[in-house]
Amino acid sequence: MAIGTHLTQKEKQKRYRSRLRRKGLRPVQIWVPDTRAAGFSAECRKQARLASRFAQEKPALAFISEIADWDHT
């Protein structure tokens, strides 16, 4: 590539991904619940109530309770 030649954003992204692939990595897309969606909090409470009925869920629920108030900044 000649000095002074500028890459488009698409070209930069392609090179970046190529470098990562050469390092043995691959892209992964993960879909997660939208915490801003209407009803999200209610569904969380519902699932927490259901999970609290099972002893094997107690450590996970305790952990969630412990970190729930962490500062997200």
N, CA, C and O atoms as CSV, one atom per row, in Angstrom:
chain,resi,resn,atom,element,x,y,z
A,1,MET,N,N,0.843,-1.159,0.000
A,1,MET,CA,C,0.000,0.000,0.000
A,1,MET,C,C,0.892,1.227,0.000
A,1,MET,O,O,1.865,1.290,0.751
A,2,ALA,N,N,0.571,2.186,-0.825
A,2,ALA,CA,C,1.366,3.390,-0.969
A,2,ALA,C,C,1.175,4.295,0.247
A,2,ALA,O,O,0.122,4.311,0.884
A,3,ILE,N,N,2.233,5.047,0.540
A,3,ILE,CA,C,2.157,6.014,1.636
A,3,ILE,C,C,1.134,7.073,1.278
A,3,ILE,O,O,1.079,7.534,0.138
A,4,GLY,N,N,0.324,7.456,2.251
A,4,GLY,CA,C,-0.689,8.472,2.018
A,4,GLY,C,C,-2.020,7.913,1.539
A,4,GLY,O,O,-3.002,8.648,1.433
A,5,THR,N,N,-2.059,6.615,1.250
A,5,THR,CA,C,-3.316,6.002,0.830
A,5,THR,C,C,-4.147,5.719,2.065
A,5,THR,O,O,-3.664,5.133,3.033
A,6,HIS,N,N,-5.383,6.133,2.023
A,6,HIS,CA,C,-6.266,5.930,3.170
A,6,HIS,C,C,-7.198,4.761,2.913
A,6,HIS,O,O,-7.760,4.614,1.828
A,7,LEU,N,N,-7.346,3.933,3.940
A,7,LEU,CA,C,-8.250,2.797,3.844
A,7,LEU,C,C,-9.652,3.228,4.243
A,7,LEU,O,O,-9.841,4.086,5.105
A,8,THR,N,N,-10.622,2.613,3.595
A,8,THR,CA,C,-12.006,2.848,4.013
A,8,THR,C,C,-12.235,2.089,5.312
A,8,THR,O,O,-11.445,1.216,5.671
A,9,GLN,N,N,-13.301,2.415,6.011
A,9,GLN,CA,C,-13.627,1.719,7.255
A,9,GLN,C,C,-13.822,0.228,6.992
A,9,GLN,O,O,-13.426,-0.610,7.803
A,10,LYS,N,N,-14.431,-0.094,5.859
A,10,LYS,CA,C,-14.663,-1.501,5.504
A,10,LYS,C,C,-13.328,-2.232,5.318
A,10,LYS,O,O,-13.179,-3.374,5.752
A,11,GLU,N,N,-12.359,-1.571,4.673
A,11,GLU,CA,C,-11.048,-2.188,4.461
A,11,GLU,C,C,-10.310,-2.371,5.786
A,11,GLU,O,O,-9.667,-3.397,6.004
A,12,LYS,N,N,-10.402,-1.381,6.666
A,12,LYS,CA,C,-9.766,-1.488,7.981
A,12,LYS,C,C,-10.348,-2.655,8.765
A,12,LYS,O,O,-9.622,-3.428,9.390
A,13,GLN,N,N,-11.668,-2.766,8.722
A,13,GLN,CA,C,-12.340,-3.850,9.438
A,13,GLN,C,C,-11.918,-5.204,8.884
A,13,GLN,O,O,-11.693,-6.146,9.645
A,14,LYS,N,N,-11.811,-5.304,7.569
A,14,LYS,CA,C,-11.405,-6.561,6.931
A,14,LYS,C,C,-9.993,-6.956,7.364
A,14,LYS,O,O,-9.738,-8.119,7.677
A,15,ARG,N,N,-9.081,-5.989,7.381
A,15,ARG,CA,C,-7.710,-6.275,7.806
A,15,ARG,C,C,-7.661,-6.690,9.273
A,15,ARG,O,O,-6.962,-7.633,9.644
A,16,TYR,N,N,-8.409,-5.973,10.091
A,16,TYR,CA,C,-8.445,-6.277,11.522
A,16,TYR,C,C,-8.940,-7.700,11.745
A,16,TYR,O,O,-8.338,-8.461,12.502
A,17,ARG,N,N,-10.028,-8.052,11.090
A,17,ARG,CA,C,-10.569,-9.413,11.238
A,17,ARG,C,C,-9.601,-10.462,10.703
A,17,ARG,O,O,-9.485,-11.547,11.272
A,18,SER,N,N,-8.919,-10.150,9.631
A,18,SER,CA,C,-7.928,-11.085,9.086
A,18,SER,C,C,-6.802,-11.325,10.083
A,18,SER,O,O,-6.368,-12.462,10.270
A,19,ARG,N,N,-6.325,-10.256,10.729
A,19,ARG,CA,C,-5.273,-10.408,11.745
A,19,ARG,C,C,-5.753,-11.309,12.886
A,19,ARG,O,O,-5.014,-12.182,13.341
A,20,LEU,N,N,-6.967,-11.103,13.339
A,20,LEU,CA,C,-7.496,-11.925,14.419
A,20,LEU,C,C,-7.637,-13.384,13.991
A,20,LEU,O,O,-7.339,-14.291,14.767
A,21,ARG,N,N,-8.089,-13.610,12.761
A,21,ARG,CA,C,-8.223,-14.999,12.275
A,21,ARG,C,C,-6.863,-15.681,12.203
A,21,ARG,O,O,-6.739,-16.862,12.525
A,22,ARG,N,N,-5.830,-14.927,11.774
A,22,ARG,CA,C,-4.479,-15.508,11.716
A,22,ARG,C,C,-3.990,-15.888,13.109
A,22,ARG,O,O,-3.150,-16.776,13.250
A,23,LYS,N,N,-4.504,-15.229,14.129
A,23,LYS,CA,C,-4.148,-15.543,15.514
A,23,LYS,C,C,-4.976,-16.705,16.062
A,23,LYS,O,O,-4.825,-17.089,17.222
A,24,GLY,N,N,-5.847,-17.262,15.225
A,24,GLY,CA,C,-6.641,-18.411,15.641
A,24,GLY,C,C,-7.976,-18.068,16.270
A,24,GLY,O,O,-8.610,-18.919,16.893
A,25,LEU,N,N,-8.408,-16.829,16.111
A,25,LEU,CA,C,-9.685,-16.412,16.677
A,25,LEU,C,C,-10.773,-16.407,15.611
A,25,LEU,O,O,-10.484,-16.386,14.414
A,26,ARG,N,N,-12.012,-16.426,16.050
A,26,ARG,CA,C,-13.129,-16.325,15.117
A,26,ARG,C,C,-14.217,-15.463,15.741
A,26,ARG,O,O,-14.350,-15.424,16.964
A,27,PRO,N,N,-14.990,-14.775,14.921
A,27,PRO,CA,C,-16.055,-13.942,15.479
A,27,PRO,C,C,-17.227,-14.790,15.950
A,27,PRO,O,O,-17.548,-15.824,15.364
A,28,VAL,N,N,-17.855,-14.328,17.019
A,28,VAL,CA,C,-19.028,-15.000,17.570
A,28,VAL,C,C,-20.065,-13.928,17.881
A,28,VAL,O,O,-19.746,-12.914,18.502
A,29,GLN,N,N,-21.281,-14.144,17.459
A,29,GLN,CA,C,-22.363,-13.213,17.749
A,29,GLN,C,C,-23.217,-13.808,18.854
A,29,GLN,O,O,-23.626,-14.967,18.785
A,30,ILE,N,N,-23.482,-13.003,19.871
A,30,ILE,CA,C,-24.267,-13.469,21.011
A,30,ILE,C,C,-25.487,-12.572,21.169
A,30,ILE,O,O,-25.367,-11.349,21.236
A,31,TRP,N,N,-26.653,-13.187,21.227
A,31,TRP,CA,C,-27.893,-12.457,21.451
A,31,TRP,C,C,-28.247,-12.579,22.917
A,31,TRP,O,O,-28.293,-13.682,23.462
A,32,VAL,N,N,-28.497,-11.456,23.553
A,32,VAL,CA,C,-28.841,-11.434,24.973
A,32,VAL,C,C,-30.148,-10.672,25.165
A,32,VAL,O,O,-30.535,-9.887,24.298
A,33,PRO,N,N,-30.828,-10.889,26.274
A,33,PRO,CA,C,-32.074,-10.152,26.511
A,33,PRO,C,C,-31.820,-8.643,26.568
A,33,PRO,O,O,-30.790,-8.190,27.067
A,34,ASP,N,N,-32.768,-7.891,26.054
A,34,ASP,CA,C,-32.681,-6.431,26.079
A,34,ASP,C,C,-33.185,-5.956,27.432
A,34,ASP,O,O,-34.383,-6.008,27.711
A,35,THR,N,N,-32.267,-5.494,28.268
A,35,THR,CA,C,-32.625,-5.073,29.622
A,35,THR,C,C,-33.493,-3.820,29.630
A,35,THR,O,O,-34.059,-3.463,30.663
A,36,ARG,N,N,-33.599,-3.150,28.482
A,36,ARG,CA,C,-34.437,-1.945,28.387
A,36,ARG,C,C,-35.864,-2.270,27.971
A,36,ARG,O,O,-36.731,-1.397,27.999
A,37,ALA,N,N,-36.113,-3.507,27.588
A,37,ALA,CA,C,-37.427,-3.900,27.089
A,37,ALA,C,C,-38.477,-3.874,28.201
A,37,ALA,O,O,-38.199,-4.179,29.361
A,38,ALA,N,N,-39.674,-3.504,27.805
A,38,ALA,CA,C,-40.799,-3.526,28.752
A,38,ALA,C,C,-40.976,-4.953,29.261
A,38,ALA,O,O,-40.943,-5.905,28.482
A,39,GLY,N,N,-41.160,-5.093,30.540
A,39,GLY,CA,C,-41.395,-6.408,31.111
A,39,GLY,C,C,-40.144,-7.167,31.512
A,39,GLY,O,O,-40.237,-8.239,32.111
A,40,PHE,N,N,-38.965,-6.625,31.189
A,40,PHE,CA,C,-37.731,-7.341,31.511
A,40,PHE,C,C,-37.600,-7.566,33.019
A,40,PHE,O,O,-37.348,-8.687,33.462
A,41,SER,N,N,-37.771,-6.506,33.800
A,41,SER,CA,C,-37.628,-6.617,35.262
A,41,SER,C,C,-38.634,-7.596,35.848
A,41,SER,O,O,-38.293,-8.395,36.720
A,42,ALA,N,N,-39.859,-7.536,35.374
A,42,ALA,CA,C,-40.892,-8.449,35.875
A,42,ALA,C,C,-40.529,-9.901,35.570
A,42,ALA,O,O,-40.711,-10.781,36.411
A,43,GLU,N,N,-40.022,-10.144,34.384
A,43,GLU,CA,C,-39.619,-11.504,34.014
A,43,GLU,C,C,-38.451,-11.976,34.881
A,43,GLU,O,O,-38.403,-13.140,35.278
A,44,CYS,N,N,-37.515,-11.081,35.173
A,44,CYS,CA,C,-36.391,-11.434,36.056
A,44,CYS,C,C,-36.896,-11.840,37.433
A,44,CYS,O,O,-36.471,-12.853,37.989
A,45,ARG,N,N,-37.808,-11.037,37.977
A,45,ARG,CA,C,-38.365,-11.365,39.296
A,45,ARG,C,C,-39.077,-12.712,39.259
A,45,ARG,O,O,-38.924,-13.522,40.174
A,46,LYS,N,N,-39.844,-12.951,38.218
A,46,LYS,CA,C,-40.583,-14.212,38.079
A,46,LYS,C,C,-39.622,-15.403,38.055
A,46,LYS,O,O,-39.834,-16.397,38.750
A,47,GLN,N,N,-38.567,-15.291,37.250
A,47,GLN,CA,C,-37.616,-16.390,37.148
A,47,GLN,C,C,-36.822,-16.580,38.437
A,47,GLN,O,O,-36.483,-17.705,38.803
A,48,ALA,N,N,-36.527,-15.475,39.126
A,48,ALA,CA,C,-35.816,-15.573,40.407
A,48,ALA,C,C,-36.678,-16.287,41.436
A,48,ALA,O,O,-36.180,-17.115,42.199
A,49,ARG,N,N,-37.974,-15.969,41.461
A,49,ARG,CA,C,-38.887,-16.652,42.398
A,49,ARG,C,C,-38.925,-18.147,42.100
A,49,ARG,O,O,-38.886,-18.971,43.014
A,50,LEU,N,N,-39.001,-18.489,40.819
A,50,LEU,CA,C,-39.024,-19.915,40.455
A,50,LEU,C,C,-37.721,-20.606,40.843
A,50,LEU,O,O,-37.731,-21.716,41.376
A,51,ALA,N,N,-36.611,-19.946,40.576
A,51,ALA,CA,C,-35.306,-20.541,40.878
A,51,ALA,C,C,-35.099,-20.696,42.384
A,51,ALA,O,O,-34.430,-21.631,42.824
A,52,SER,N,N,-35.666,-19.789,43.174
A,52,SER,CA,C,-35.463,-19.839,44.627
A,52,SER,C,C,-36.071,-21.078,45.267
A,52,SER,O,O,-35.769,-21.397,46.417
A,53,ARG,N,N,-36.914,-21.769,44.538
A,53,ARG,CA,C,-37.542,-22.993,45.058
A,53,ARG,C,C,-36.592,-24.186,45.061
A,53,ARG,O,O,-36.884,-25.212,45.676
A,54,PHE,N,N,-35.463,-24.058,44.382
A,54,PHE,CA,C,-34.555,-25.189,44.222
A,54,PHE,C,C,-33.237,-24.919,44.937
A,54,PHE,O,O,-32.581,-23.910,44.676
A,55,ALA,N,N,-32.853,-25.814,45.834
A,55,ALA,CA,C,-31.655,-25.650,46.650
A,55,ALA,C,C,-30.394,-25.465,45.806
A,55,ALA,O,O,-29.506,-24.696,46.173
A,56,GLN,N,N,-30.317,-26.164,44.684
A,56,GLN,CA,C,-29.096,-26.072,43.863
A,56,GLN,C,C,-28.929,-24.693,43.233
A,56,GLN,O,O,-27.846,-24.372,42.742
A,57,GLU,N,N,-29.967,-23.879,43.236
A,57,GLU,CA,C,-29.893,-22.528,42.674
A,57,GLU,C,C,-29.465,-21.480,43.708
A,57,GLU,O,O,-29.155,-20.347,43.342
A,58,LYS,N,N,-29.444,-21.845,44.982
A,58,LYS,CA,C,-29.123,-20.881,46.046
A,58,LYS,C,C,-27.769,-20.193,45.849
A,58,LYS,O,O,-27.702,-18.975,46.012
A,59,PRO,N,N,-26.686,-20.904,45.507
A,59,PRO,CA,C,-25.399,-20.209,45.323
A,59,PRO,C,C,-25.438,-19.194,44.162
A,59,PRO,O,O,-24.870,-18.107,44.265
A,60,ALA,N,N,-26.090,-19.549,43.099
A,60,ALA,CA,C,-26.186,-18.628,41.965
A,60,ALA,C,C,-27.003,-17.395,42.334
A,60,ALA,O,O,-26.627,-16.274,41.991
A,61,LEU,N,N,-28.107,-17.595,43.025
A,61,LEU,CA,C,-28.944,-16.468,43.443
A,61,LEU,C,C,-28.216,-15.579,44.446
A,61,LEU,O,O,-28.362,-14.357,44.413
A,62,ALA,N,N,-27.434,-16.183,45.334
A,62,ALA,CA,C,-26.660,-15.404,46.296
A,62,ALA,C,C,-25.632,-14.537,45.572
A,62,ALA,O,O,-25.437,-13.372,45.916
A,63,PHE,N,N,-24.980,-15.118,44.568
A,63,PHE,CA,C,-24.001,-14.368,43.777
A,63,PHE,C,C,-24.661,-13.205,43.043
A,63,PHE,O,O,-24.140,-12.090,43.042
A,64,ILE,N,N,-25.788,-13.463,42.431
A,64,ILE,CA,C,-26.510,-12.415,41.704
A,64,ILE,C,C,-26.908,-11.290,42.657
A,64,ILE,O,O,-26.769,-10.113,42.326
A,65,SER,N,N,-27.399,-11.652,43.831
A,65,SER,CA,C,-27.776,-10.637,44.818
A,65,SER,C,C,-26.574,-9.812,45.244
A,65,SER,O,O,-26.676,-8.600,45.438
A,66,GLU,N,N,-25.444,-10.473,45.387
A,66,GLU,CA,C,-24.227,-9.786,45.824
A,66,GLU,C,C,-23.750,-8.760,44.789
A,66,GLU,O,O,-23.317,-7.667,45.155
A,67,ILE,N,N,-23.827,-9.103,43.520
A,67,ILE,CA,C,-23.297,-8.196,42.493
A,67,ILE,C,C,-24.345,-7.249,41.920
A,67,ILE,O,O,-24.008,-6.363,41.134
A,68,ALA,N,N,-25.587,-7.417,42.292
A,68,ALA,CA,C,-26.671,-6.619,41.704
A,68,ALA,C,C,-26.487,-5.125,41.912
A,68,ALA,O,O,-26.923,-4.332,41.077
A,69,ASP,N,N,-25.863,-4.730,42.990
A,69,ASP,CA,C,-25.711,-3.315,43.291
A,69,ASP,C,C,-24.355,-2.743,42.885
A,69,ASP,O,O,-24.046,-1.600,43.225
A,70,TRP,N,N,-23.541,-3.514,42.164
A,70,TRP,CA,C,-22.251,-3.002,41.726
A,70,TRP,C,C,-22.464,-1.787,40.834
A,70,TRP,O,O,-23.434,-1.717,40.080
A,71,ASP,N,N,-21.571,-0.857,40.928
A,71,ASP,CA,C,-21.616,0.334,40.093
A,71,ASP,C,C,-21.276,-0.058,38.655
A,71,ASP,O,O,-20.268,-0.723,38.416
A,72,HIS,N,N,-22.099,0.345,37.712
A,72,HIS,CA,C,-21.919,-0.025,36.301
A,72,HIS,C,C,-21.175,1.023,35.503
A,72,HIS,O,O,-21.309,1.053,34.280
A,73,THR,N,N,-20.404,1.875,36.133
A,73,THR,CA,C,-19.659,2.899,35.408
A,73,THR,C,C,-18.267,2.468,35.105
A,73,THR,O,O,-17.506,3.221,34.497
